[in-house]
Amino acid sequence: MNTKINTLISNIEKVIIGKRPVIVKLIVALLAKGHVLIEDVPGVGKTQLVAALSKSVCGQYNRVQFTPDVMPSDIMGFTMINPETKAMEYRQGSAFCNFFLADEINRASPKAQSSLLEIMEELQSRSTESPVCCLHRS
């Protein structure tokens, strides 16, 4: 493997021990610009794995614990009036990052799930009049 990839794996293994095959698959998905579904029993470090990868590549990481009260605007963002300037301002949602961990998606409402899928597929948010770029695939 490439020395940079080996260095990345070694860095993540400082935090996550004994999960090398999972780490390698996660890096392959990152290089392929894909999405990953991590399934495992509770307490084995899934959140720490994503956080370690994010820190290792100097990325921004956000996590949302999906519950029935999570709104699509929590994920995609929303437009509001700034009381000081009286202008409309867009406030980014939690999905505006390099690594987004959506925990327990099955608990979210169908609308919240749909907003997450929209951002994953289209790489943008349509919660404003014009689409706002969310993620970059370069």
Phi and psi in radians as a Rosetta constraint file:
Dihedral C 1 N 2 CA 2 C 2 CIRCULARHARMONIC -1.052 0.35
Dihedral N 2 CA 2 C 2 N 3 CIRCULARHARMONIC 2.504 0.35
Dihedral C 2 N 3 CA 3 C 3 CIRCULARHARMONIC -1.128 0.35
Dihedral N 3 CA 3 C 3 N 4 CIRCULARHARMONIC -0.596 0.35
Dihedral C 3 N 4 CA 4 C 4 CIRCULARHARMONIC -1.170 0.35
Dihedral N 4 CA 4 C 4 N 5 CIRCULARHARMONIC -0.664 0.35
Dihedral C 4 N 5 CA 5 C 5 CIRCULARHARMONIC -1.185 0.35
Dihedral N 5 CA 5 C 5 N 6 CIRCULARHARMONIC -0.738 0.35
Dihedral C 5 N 6 CA 6 C 6 CIRCULARHARMONIC -1.073 0.35
Dihedral N 6 CA 6 C 6 N 7 CIRCULARHARMONIC -0.681 0.35
Dihedral C 6 N 7 CA 7 C 7 CIRCULARHARMONIC -1.119 0.35
Dihedral N 7 CA 7 C 7 N 8 CIRCULARHARMONIC -0.730 0.35
Dihedral C 7 N 8 CA 8 C 8 CIRCULARHARMONIC -1.096 0.35
Dihedral N 8 CA 8 C 8 N 9 CIRCULARHARMONIC -0.789 0.35
Dihedral C 8 N 9 CA 9 C 9 CIRCULARHARMONIC -1.059 0.35
Dihedral N 9 CA 9 C 9 N 10 CIRCULARHARMONIC -0.793 0.35
Dihedral C 9 N 10 CA 10 C 10 CIRCULARHARMONIC -1.089 0.35
Dihedral N 10 CA 10 C 10 N 11 CIRCULARHARMONIC -0.668 0.35
Dihedral C 10 N 11 CA 11 C 11 CIRCULARHARMONIC -1.138 0.35
Dihedral N 11 CA 11 C 11 N 12 CIRCULARHARMONIC -0.759 0.35
Dihedral C 11 N 12 CA 12 C 12 CIRCULARHARMONIC -1.169 0.35
Dihedral N 12 CA 12 C 12 N 13 CIRCULARHARMONIC -0.627 0.35
Dihedral C 12 N 13 CA 13 C 13 CIRCULARHARMONIC -1.188 0.35
Dihedral N 13 CA 13 C 13 N 14 CIRCULARHARMONIC -0.214 0.35
Dihedral C 13 N 14 CA 14 C 14 CIRCULARHARMONIC -1.217 0.35
Dihedral N 14 CA 14 C 14 N 15 CIRCULARHARMONIC -0.430 0.35
Dihedral C 14 N 15 CA 15 C 15 CIRCULARHARMONIC -1.813 0.35
Dihedral N 15 CA 15 C 15 N 16 CIRCULARHARMONIC -0.742 0.35
Dihedral C 15 N 16 CA 16 C 16 CIRCULARHARMONIC -1.921 0.35
Dihedral N 16 CA 16 C 16 N 17 CIRCULARHARMONIC 1.973 0.35
Dihedral C 16 N 17 CA 17 C 17 CIRCULARHARMONIC -1.792 0.35
Dihedral N 17 CA 17 C 17 N 18 CIRCULARHARMONIC 2.357 0.35
Dihedral C 17 N 18 CA 18 C 18 CIRCULARHARMONIC 1.427 0.35
Dihedral N 18 CA 18 C 18 N 19 CIRCULARHARMONIC 0.285 0.35
Dihedral C 18 N 19 CA 19 C 19 CIRCULARHARMONIC -2.166 0.35
Dihedral N 19 CA 19 C 19 N 20 CIRCULARHARMONIC 0.558 0.35
Dihedral C 19 N 20 CA 20 C 20 CIRCULARHARMONIC -0.947 0.35
Dihedral N 20 CA 20 C 20 N 21 CIRCULARHARMONIC -0.796 0.35
Dihedral C 20 N 21 CA 21 C 21 CIRCULARHARMONIC -1.036 0.35
Dihedral N 21 CA 21 C 21 N 22 CIRCULARHARMONIC -0.657 0.35
Dihedral C 21 N 22 CA 22 C 22 CIRCULARHARMONIC -1.199 0.35
Dihedral N 22 CA 22 C 22 N 23 CIRCULARHARMONIC -0.725 0.35
Dihedral C 22 N 23 CA 23 C 23 CIRCULARHARMONIC -1.070 0.35
Dihedral N 23 CA 23 C 23 N 24 CIRCULARHARMONIC -0.778 0.35
Dihedral C 23 N 24 CA 24 C 24 CIRCULARHARMONIC -1.085 0.35
Dihedral N 24 CA 24 C 24 N 25 CIRCULARHARMONIC -0.774 0.35
Dihedral C 24 N 25 CA 25 C 25 CIRCULARHARMONIC -1.123 0.35
Dihedral N 25 CA 25 C 25 N 26 CIRCULARHARMONIC -0.639 0.35
Dihedral C 25 N 26 CA 26 C 26 CIRCULARHARMONIC -1.143 0.35
Dihedral N 26 CA 26 C 26 N 27 CIRCULARHARMONIC -0.706 0.35
Dihedral C 26 N 27 CA 27 C 27 CIRCULARHARMONIC -1.206 0.35
Dihedral N 27 CA 27 C 27 N 28 CIRCULARHARMONIC -0.652 0.35
Dihedral C 27 N 28 CA 28 C 28 CIRCULARHARMONIC -1.057 0.35
Dihedral N 28 CA 28 C 28 N 29 CIRCULARHARMONIC -0.771 0.35
Dihedral C 28 N 29 CA 29 C 29 CIRCULARHARMONIC -1.103 0.35
Dihedral N 29 CA 29 C 29 N 30 CIRCULARHARMONIC -0.667 0.35
Dihedral C 29 N 30 CA 30 C 30 CIRCULARHARMONIC -1.097 0.35
Dihedral N 30 CA 30 C 30 N 31 CIRCULARHARMONIC -0.805 0.35
Dihedral C 30 N 31 CA 31 C 31 CIRCULARHARMONIC -1.180 0.35
Dihedral N 31 CA 31 C 31 N 32 CIRCULARHARMONIC -0.514 0.35
Dihedral C 31 N 32 CA 32 C 32 CIRCULARHARMONIC -1.500 0.35
Dihedral N 32 CA 32 C 32 N 33 CIRCULARHARMONIC 0.001 0.35
Dihedral C 32 N 33 CA 33 C 33 CIRCULARHARMONIC 1.034 0.35
Dihedral N 33 CA 33 C 33 N 34 CIRCULARHARMONIC 0.754 0.35
Dihedral C 33 N 34 CA 34 C 34 CIRCULARHARMONIC -1.932 0.35
Dihedral N 34 CA 34 C 34 N 35 CIRCULARHARMONIC -3.097 0.35
Dihedral C 34 N 35 CA 35 C 35 CIRCULARHARMONIC -1.894 0.35
Dihedral N 35 CA 35 C 35 N 36 CIRCULARHARMONIC 2.715 0.35
Dihedral C 35 N 36 CA 36 C 36 CIRCULARHARMONIC -2.263 0.35
Dihedral N 36 CA 36 C 36 N 37 CIRCULARHARMONIC 2.378 0.35
Dihedral C 36 N 37 CA 37 C 37 CIRCULARHARMONIC -1.878 0.35
Dihedral N 37 CA 37 C 37 N 38 CIRCULARHARMONIC 1.990 0.35
Dihedral C 37 N 38 CA 38 C 38 CIRCULARHARMONIC -1.787 0.35
Dihedral N 38 CA 38 C 38 N 39 CIRCULARHARMONIC 2.001 0.35
Dihedral C 38 N 39 CA 39 C 39 CIRCULARHARMONIC -2.023 0.35
Dihedral N 39 CA 39 C 39 N 40 CIRCULARHARMONIC 2.315 0.35
Dihedral C 39 N 40 CA 40 C 40 CIRCULARHARMONIC -2.948 0.35
Dihedral N 40 CA 40 C 40 N 41 CIRCULARHARMONIC 3.008 0.35
Dihedral C 40 N 41 CA 41 C 41 CIRCULARHARMONIC -1.233 0.35
Dihedral N 41 CA 41 C 41 N 42 CIRCULARHARMONIC 2.756 0.35
Dihedral C 41 N 42 CA 42 C 42 CIRCULARHARMONIC -1.088 0.35
Dihedral N 42 CA 42 C 42 N 43 CIRCULARHARMONIC 2.531 0.35
Dihedral C 42 N 43 CA 43 C 43 CIRCULARHARMONIC 1.485 0.35
Dihedral N 43 CA 43 C 43 N 44 CIRCULARHARMONIC 0.298 0.35
Dihedral C 43 N 44 CA 44 C 44 CIRCULARHARMONIC -1.833 0.35
Dihedral N 44 CA 44 C 44 N 45 CIRCULARHARMONIC 0.082 0.35
Dihedral C 44 N 45 CA 45 C 45 CIRCULARHARMONIC 1.723 0.35
Dihedral N 45 CA 45 C 45 N 46 CIRCULARHARMONIC 0.447 0.35
Dihedral C 45 N 46 CA 46 C 46 CIRCULARHARMONIC -1.101 0.35
Dihedral N 46 CA 46 C 46 N 47 CIRCULARHARMONIC -0.786 0.35
Dihedral C 46 N 47 CA 47 C 47 CIRCULARHARMONIC -1.134 0.35
Dihedral N 47 CA 47 C 47 N 48 CIRCULARHARMONIC -0.748 0.35
Dihedral C 47 N 48 CA 48 C 48 CIRCULARHARMONIC -1.132 0.35
Dihedral N 48 CA 48 C 48 N 49 CIRCULARHARMONIC -0.578 0.35
Dihedral C 48 N 49 CA 49 C 49 CIRCULARHARMONIC -1.104 0.35
Dihedral N 49 CA 49 C 49 N 50 CIRCULARHARMONIC -0.822 0.35
Dihedral C 49 N 50 CA 50 C 50 CIRCULARHARMONIC -1.169 0.35
Dihedral N 50 CA 50 C 50 N 51 CIRCULARHARMONIC -0.707 0.35
Dihedral C 50 N 51 CA 51 C 51 CIRCULARHARMONIC -1.106 0.35
Dihedral N 51 CA 51 C 51 N 52 CIRCULARHARMONIC -0.728 0.35
Dihedral C 51 N 52 CA 52 C 52 CIRCULARHARMONIC -1.143 0.35
Dihedral N 52 CA 52 C 52 N 53 CIRCULARHARMONIC -0.711 0.35
Dihedral C 52 N 53 CA 53 C 53 CIRCULARHARMONIC -1.103 0.35
Dihedral N 53 CA 53 C 53 N 54 CIRCULARHARMONIC -0.774 0.35
Dihedral C 53 N 54 CA 54 C 54 CIRCULARHARMONIC -1.048 0.35
Dihedral N 54 CA 54 C 54 N 55 CIRCULARHARMONIC -0.829 0.35
Dihedral C 54 N 55 CA 55 C 55 CIRCULARHARMONIC -1.140 0.35
Dihedral N 55 CA 55 C 55 N 56 CIRCULARHARMONIC -0.607 0.35
Dihedral C 55 N 56 CA 56 C 56 CIRCULARHARMONIC -1.176 0.35
Dihedral N 56 CA 56 C 56 N 57 CIRCULARHARMONIC -0.478 0.35
Dihedral C 56 N 57 CA 57 C 57 CIRCULARHARMONIC -1.913 0.35
Dihedral N 57 CA 57 C 57 N 58 CIRCULARHARMONIC 0.249 0.35
Dihedral C 57 N 58 CA 58 C 58 CIRCULARHARMONIC 0.998 0.35
Dihedral N 58 CA 58 C 58 N 59 CIRCULARHARMONIC 0.718 0.35
Dihedral C 58 N 59 CA 59 C 59 CIRCULARHARMONIC -1.712 0.35
Dihedral N 59 CA 59 C 59 N 60 CIRCULARHARMONIC 2.894 0.35
Dihedral C 59 N 60 CA 60 C 60 CIRCULARHARMONIC -1.646 0.35
Dihedral N 60 CA 60 C 60 N 61 CIRCULARHARMONIC 2.353 0.35
Dihedral C 60 N 61 CA 61 C 61 CIRCULARHARMONIC -2.181 0.35
Dihedral N 61 CA 61 C 61 N 62 CIRCULARHARMONIC 2.303 0.35
Dihedral C 61 N 62 CA 62 C 62 CIRCULARHARMONIC -2.283 0.35
Dihedral N 62 CA 62 C 62 N 63 CIRCULARHARMONIC 2.618 0.35
Dihedral C 62 N 63 CA 63 C 63 CIRCULARHARMONIC -2.315 0.35
Dihedral N 63 CA 63 C 63 N 64 CIRCULARHARMONIC 2.388 0.35
Dihedral C 63 N 64 CA 64 C 64 CIRCULARHARMONIC -2.196 0.35
Dihedral N 64 CA 64 C 64 N 65 CIRCULARHARMONIC 2.230 0.35
Dihedral C 64 N 65 CA 65 C 65 CIRCULARHARMONIC -1.534 0.35
Dihedral N 65 CA 65 C 65 N 66 CIRCULARHARMONIC 1.871 0.35
Dihedral C 65 N 66 CA 66 C 66 CIRCULARHARMONIC -1.281 0.35
Dihedral N 66 CA 66 C 66 N 67 CIRCULARHARMONIC 2.268 0.35
Dihedral C 66 N 67 CA 67 C 67 CIRCULARHARMONIC -2.374 0.35
Dihedral N 67 CA 67 C 67 N 68 CIRCULARHARMONIC 2.941 0.35
Dihedral C 67 N 68 CA 68 C 68 CIRCULARHARMONIC -1.044 0.35
Dihedral N 68 CA 68 C 68 N 69 CIRCULARHARMONIC -0.379 0.35
Dihedral C 68 N 69 CA 69 C 69 CIRCULARHARMONIC -1.629 0.35
Dihedral N 69 CA 69 C 69 N 70 CIRCULARHARMONIC 0.062 0.35
Dihedral C 69 N 70 CA 70 C 70 CIRCULARHARMONIC -1.247 0.35
Dihedral N 70 CA 70 C 70 N 71 CIRCULARHARMONIC 2.253 0.35
Dihedral C 70 N 71 CA 71 C 71 CIRCULARHARMONIC -1.724 0.35
Dihedral N 71 CA 71 C 71 N 72 CIRCULARHARMONIC 2.683 0.35
Dihedral C 71 N 72 CA 72 C 72 CIRCULARHARMONIC -0.969 0.35
Dihedral N 72 CA 72 C 72 N 73 CIRCULARHARMONIC -0.579 0.35
Dihedral C 72 N 73 CA 73 C 73 CIRCULARHARMONIC -1.172 0.35
Dihedral N 73 CA 73 C 73 N 74 CIRCULARHARMONIC -0.424 0.35
Dihedral C 73 N 74 CA 74 C 74 CIRCULARHARMONIC -1.134 0.35
Dihedral N 74 CA 74 C 74 N 75 CIRCULARHARMONIC -0.534 0.35
Dihedral C 74 N 75 CA 75 C 75 CIRCULARHARMONIC -1.604 0.35
Dihedral N 75 CA 75 C 75 N 76 CIRCULARHARMONIC -0.838 0.35
Dihedral C 75 N 76 CA 76 C 76 CIRCULARHARMONIC -1.583 0.35
Dihedral N 76 CA 76 C 76 N 77 CIRCULARHARMONIC -0.428 0.35
Dihedral C 76 N 77 CA 77 C 77 CIRCULARHARMONIC 1.803 0.35
Dihedral N 77 CA 77 C 77 N 78 CIRCULARHARMONIC 3.109 0.35
Dihedral C 77 N 78 CA 78 C 78 CIRCULARHARMONIC -2.741 0.35
Dihedral N 78 CA 78 C 78 N 79 CIRCULARHARMONIC 2.817 0.35
Dihedral C 78 N 79 CA 79 C 79 CIRCULARHARMONIC -1.839 0.35
Dihedral N 79 CA 79 C 79 N 80 CIRCULARHARMONIC 2.360 0.35
Dihedral C 79 N 80 CA 80 C 80 CIRCULARHARMONIC -2.481 0.35
Dihedral N 80 CA 80 C 80 N 81 CIRCULARHARMONIC 2.872 0.35
Dihedral C 80 N 81 CA 81 C 81 CIRCULARHARMONIC -1.534 0.35
Dihedral N 81 CA 81 C 81 N 82 CIRCULARHARMONIC 2.226 0.35
Dihedral C 81 N 82 CA 82 C 82 CIRCULARHARMONIC -1.360 0.35
Dihedral N 82 CA 82 C 82 N 83 CIRCULARHARMONIC 2.068 0.35
Dihedral C 82 N 83 CA 83 C 83 CIRCULARHARMONIC -1.111 0.35
Dihedral N 83 CA 83 C 83 N 84 CIRCULARHARMONIC -0.442 0.35
Dihedral C 83 N 84 CA 84 C 84 CIRCULARHARMONIC -1.376 0.35
Dihedral N 84 CA 84 C 84 N 85 CIRCULARHARMONIC -0.785 0.35
Dihedral C 84 N 85 CA 85 C 85 CIRCULARHARMONIC -1.703 0.35
Dihedral N 85 CA 85 C 85 N 86 CIRCULARHARMONIC -0.197 0.35
Dihedral C 85 N 86 CA 86 C 86 CIRCULARHARMONIC 1.057 0.35
Dihedral N 86 CA 86 C 86 N 87 CIRCULARHARMONIC 0.382 0.35
Dihedral C 86 N 87 CA 87 C 87 CIRCULARHARMONIC -1.867 0.35
Dihedral N 87 CA 87 C 87 N 88 CIRCULARHARMONIC 2.690 0.35
Dihedral C 87 N 88 CA 88 C 88 CIRCULARHARMONIC -1.331 0.35
Dihedral N 88 CA 88 C 88 N 89 CIRCULARHARMONIC 2.318 0.35
Dihedral C 88 N 89 CA 89 C 89 CIRCULARHARMONIC -2.269 0.35
Dihedral N 89 CA 89 C 89 N 90 CIRCULARHARMONIC 2.474 0.35
Dihedral C 89 N 90 CA 90 C 90 CIRCULARHARMONIC -1.633 0.35
Dihedral N 90 CA 90 C 90 N 91 CIRCULARHARMONIC 2.242 0.35
Dihedral C 90 N 91 CA 91 C 91 CIRCULARHARMONIC -1.871 0.35
Dihedral N 91 CA 91 C 91 N 92 CIRCULARHARMONIC 2.079 0.35
Dihedral C 91 N 92 CA 92 C 92 CIRCULARHARMONIC -1.169 0.35
Dihedral N 92 CA 92 C 92 N 93 CIRCULARHARMONIC 2.536 0.35
Dihedral C 92 N 93 CA 93 C 93 CIRCULARHARMONIC -1.484 0.35
Dihedral N 93 CA 93 C 93 N 94 CIRCULARHARMONIC 3.133 0.35
Dihedral C 93 N 94 CA 94 C 94 CIRCULARHARMONIC -1.228 0.35
Dihedral N 94 CA 94 C 94 N 95 CIRCULARHARMONIC -0.299 0.35
Dihedral C 94 N 95 CA 95 C 95 CIRCULARHARMONIC -1.348 0.35
Dihedral N 95 CA 95 C 95 N 96 CIRCULARHARMONIC -0.087 0.35
Dihedral C 95 N 96 CA 96 C 96 CIRCULARHARMONIC -1.466 0.35
Dihedral N 96 CA 96 C 96 N 97 CIRCULARHARMONIC 1.369 0.35
Dihedral C 96 N 97 CA 97 C 97 CIRCULARHARMONIC -2.793 0.35
Dihedral N 97 CA 97 C 97 N 98 CIRCULARHARMONIC 3.103 0.35
Dihedral C 97 N 98 CA 98 C 98 CIRCULARHARMONIC -1.451 0.35
Dihedral N 98 CA 98 C 98 N 99 CIRCULARHARMONIC -0.638 0.35
Dihedral C 98 N 99 CA 99 C 99 CIRCULARHARMONIC -2.248 0.35
Dihedral N 99 CA 99 C 99 N 100 CIRCULARHARMONIC 2.042 0.35
Dihedral C 99 N 100 CA 100 C 100 CIRCULARHARMONIC -2.072 0.35
Dihedral N 100 CA 100 C 100 N 101 CIRCULARHARMONIC 2.058 0.35
Dihedral C 100 N 101 CA 101 C 101 CIRCULARHARMONIC -1.753 0.35
Dihedral N 101 CA 101 C 101 N 102 CIRCULARHARMONIC 1.961 0.35
Dihedral C 101 N 102 CA 102 C 102 CIRCULARHARMONIC -1.765 0.35
Dihedral N 102 CA 102 C 102 N 103 CIRCULARHARMONIC 1.796 0.35
Dihedral C 102 N 103 CA 103 C 103 CIRCULARHARMONIC -1.609 0.35
Dihedral N 103 CA 103 C 103 N 104 CIRCULARHARMONIC 2.279 0.35
Dihedral C 103 N 104 CA 104 C 104 CIRCULARHARMONIC 1.009 0.35
Dihedral N 104 CA 104 C 104 N 105 CIRCULARHARMONIC 0.988 0.35
Dihedral C 104 N 105 CA 105 C 105 CIRCULARHARMONIC -1.025 0.35
Dihedral N 105 CA 105 C 105 N 106 CIRCULARHARMONIC -0.564 0.35
Dihedral C 105 N 106 CA 106 C 106 CIRCULARHARMONIC -1.077 0.35
Dihedral N 106 CA 106 C 106 N 107 CIRCULARHARMONIC -0.314 0.35
Dihedral C 106 N 107 CA 107 C 107 CIRCULARHARMONIC -1.476 0.35
Dihedral N 107 CA 107 C 107 N 108 CIRCULARHARMONIC -0.245 0.35
Dihedral C 107 N 108 CA 108 C 108 CIRCULARHARMONIC -1.348 0.35
Dihedral N 108 CA 108 C 108 N 109 CIRCULARHARMONIC 2.791 0.35
Dihedral C 108 N 109 CA 109 C 109 CIRCULARHARMONIC -1.209 0.35
Dihedral N 109 CA 109 C 109 N 110 CIRCULARHARMONIC 2.758 0.35
Dihedral C 109 N 110 CA 110 C 110 CIRCULARHARMONIC -1.007 0.35
Dihedral N 110 CA 110 C 110 N 111 CIRCULARHARMONIC -0.609 0.35
Dihedral C 110 N 111 CA 111 C 111 CIRCULARHARMONIC -1.154 0.35
Dihedral N 111 CA 111 C 111 N 112 CIRCULARHARMONIC -0.723 0.35
Dihedral C 111 N 112 CA 112 C 112 CIRCULARHARMONIC -1.170 0.35
Dihedral N 112 CA 112 C 112 N 113 CIRCULARHARMONIC -0.707 0.35
Dihedral C 112 N 113 CA 113 C 113 CIRCULARHARMONIC -1.091 0.35
Dihedral N 113 CA 113 C 113 N 114 CIRCULARHARMONIC -0.721 0.35
Dihedral C 113 N 114 CA 114 C 114 CIRCULARHARMONIC -1.097 0.35
Dihedral N 114 CA 114 C 114 N 115 CIRCULARHARMONIC -0.714 0.35
Dihedral C 114 N 115 CA 115 C 115 CIRCULARHARMONIC -1.145 0.35
Dihedral N 115 CA 115 C 115 N 116 CIRCULARHARMONIC -0.651 0.35
Dihedral C 115 N 116 CA 116 C 116 CIRCULARHARMONIC -1.139 0.35
Dihedral N 116 CA 116 C 116 N 117 CIRCULARHARMONIC -0.775 0.35
Dihedral C 116 N 117 CA 117 C 117 CIRCULARHARMONIC -1.133 0.35
Dihedral N 117 CA 117 C 117 N 118 CIRCULARHARMONIC -0.624 0.35
Dihedral C 117 N 118 CA 118 C 118 CIRCULARHARMONIC -1.082 0.35
Dihedral N 118 CA 118 C 118 N 119 CIRCULARHARMONIC -0.811 0.35
Dihedral C 118 N 119 CA 119 C 119 CIRCULARHARMONIC -1.154 0.35
Dihedral N 119 CA 119 C 119 N 120 CIRCULARHARMONIC -0.674 0.35
Dihedral C 119 N 120 CA 120 C 120 CIRCULARHARMONIC -1.136 0.35
Dihedral N 120 CA 120 C 120 N 121 CIRCULARHARMONIC -0.705 0.35
Dihedral C 120 N 121 CA 121 C 121 CIRCULARHARMONIC -1.410 0.35
Dihedral N 121 CA 121 C 121 N 122 CIRCULARHARMONIC -0.824 0.35
Dihedral C 121 N 122 CA 122 C 122 CIRCULARHARMONIC -1.653 0.35
Dihedral N 122 CA 122 C 122 N 123 CIRCULARHARMONIC -0.217 0.35
Dihedral C 122 N 123 CA 123 C 123 CIRCULARHARMONIC 1.027 0.35
Dihedral N 123 CA 123 C 123 N 124 CIRCULARHARMONIC 0.529 0.35
Dihedral C 123 N 124 CA 124 C 124 CIRCULARHARMONIC -2.741 0.35
Dihedral N 124 CA 124 C 124 N 125 CIRCULARHARMONIC 2.871 0.35
Dihedral C 124 N 125 CA 125 C 125 CIRCULARHARMONIC -1.927 0.35
Dihedral N 125 CA 125 C 125 N 126 CIRCULARHARMONIC 2.337 0.35
Dihedral C 125 N 126 CA 126 C 126 CIRCULARHARMONIC -1.846 0.35
Dihedral N 126 CA 126 C 126 N 127 CIRCULARHARMONIC 0.466 0.35
Dihedral C 126 N 127 CA 127 C 127 CIRCULARHARMONIC -1.420 0.35
Dihedral N 127 CA 127 C 127 N 128 CIRCULARHARMONIC 0.006 0.35
Dihedral C 127 N 128 CA 128 C 128 CIRCULARHARMONIC -2.107 0.35
Dihedral N 128 CA 128 C 128 N 129 CIRCULARHARMONIC 3.098 0.35
Dihedral C 128 N 129 CA 129 C 129 CIRCULARHARMONIC -1.084 0.35
Dihedral N 129 CA 129 C 129 N 130 CIRCULARHARMONIC -0.681 0.35
Dihedral C 129 N 130 CA 130 C 130 CIRCULARHARMONIC -2.024 0.35
Dihedral N 130 CA 130 C 130 N 131 CIRCULARHARMONIC 2.496 0.35
Dihedral C 130 N 131 CA 131 C 131 CIRCULARHARMONIC -1.021 0.35
Dihedral N 131 CA 131 C 131 N 132 CIRCULARHARMONIC 2.461 0.35
Dihedral C 131 N 132 CA 132 C 132 CIRCULARHARMONIC -1.877 0.35
Dihedral N 132 CA 132 C 132 N 133 CIRCULARHARMONIC 2.218 0.35
Dihedral C 132 N 133 CA 133 C 133 CIRCULARHARMONIC -1.121 0.35
Dihedral N 133 CA 133 C 133 N 134 CIRCULARHARMONIC 2.302 0.35
Dihedral C 133 N 134 CA 134 C 134 CIRCULARHARMONIC -1.903 0.35
Dihedral N 134 CA 134 C 134 N 135 CIRCULARHARMONIC -0.906 0.35
Dihedral C 134 N 135 CA 135 C 135 CIRCULARHARMONIC -2.221 0.35
Dihedral N 135 CA 135 C 135 N 136 CIRCULARHARMONIC 2.702 0.35
Dihedral C 135 N 136 CA 136 C 136 CIRCULARHARMONIC -2.053 0.35
Dihedral N 136 CA 136 C 136 N 137 CIRCULARHARMONIC 2.310 0.35
Dihedral C 136 N 137 CA 137 C 137 CIRCULARHARMONIC -2.005 0.35
Dihedral N 137 CA 137 C 137 N 138 CIRCULARHARMONIC 1.786 0.35
